[in-house]
């Protein structure tokens, strides 16, 4: 399945699930990790070459992400995308806000969200300088933030995010800033909500469970380990109009993400929530 077919299915049904039975048994991590790394290197090299050509953002960015989905499946992983039926007719540009678990969602969310063309993503500046992947990052013209000065990051996201949305690109924000295996509502800041209110755009929360890739012990990316037994799950939440106001948008976003993670905890036997609160405490949410 190429990106065009993947996106057509997602727009029509709002759902994608890996074919069951491709692998009867998951590869153990010590085998899956080097195999995944080797194939990802090939995907990065290919993406590096394609990113230098015109039109990468319109087509090849999505193809890049779909190749990663196929790789996850090839080594015995399971990918499920759900909840997009409710926005199949989405016409306006939105601010997508997602929890951040691993590098995997930065690869997989673009082909999903580009089903509704036009996307600008907020990413950490160092990613633009990674070997091979850095050229892919630079080619999609992201909003690059340093995550050192919250006020500076806020100003940059407000300015460049507004420009991107007015130019016809929805924005993807990871309000947690850094990756966490378990979701703590207190780390989910209001950066995405502030941008949405600034440009009077709706917010759409996204819940992800991507423990398939686990952060490396000595380096977050270079020594990451692969766990095909952990399903990759992505779910789209409701469209939250800006008229709801910052506090209510934040509360509903956190509630949706926490609720989906609680559901997946039961189905997958993974620890995905840092707290037992289903909705968190919006009042404790740190500012961006």
Buried (B, 14 or more C-beta within 10 A) or exposed (E): EEBEEBBEBBBEBBEBEBEEEEBEEBBEBEBBBEBBEEBBEEBBEBBBEBBEEEEBBEBBBBBBBBBBBBBBBBBBBBBBBBBBBEBEEBEEBBBBBBBBBBBBBBBBBBBBBBBBEBBBBBBBBEBBEBEBBBBBBBBBEBBBBEEEEBEEBBEBBBEBBBEBBEEEBBBBBBBBBEBBBBBBBBBBBBBBBBBBBBBEBBBBBBBBBBBBBBBEEEEBBEEBBBBBBBBBBBBBBBBBBBEBEBEBBBBBBBBBBBBBBBBBBEEBEBEBBBEEBEBBEBEEBEEB
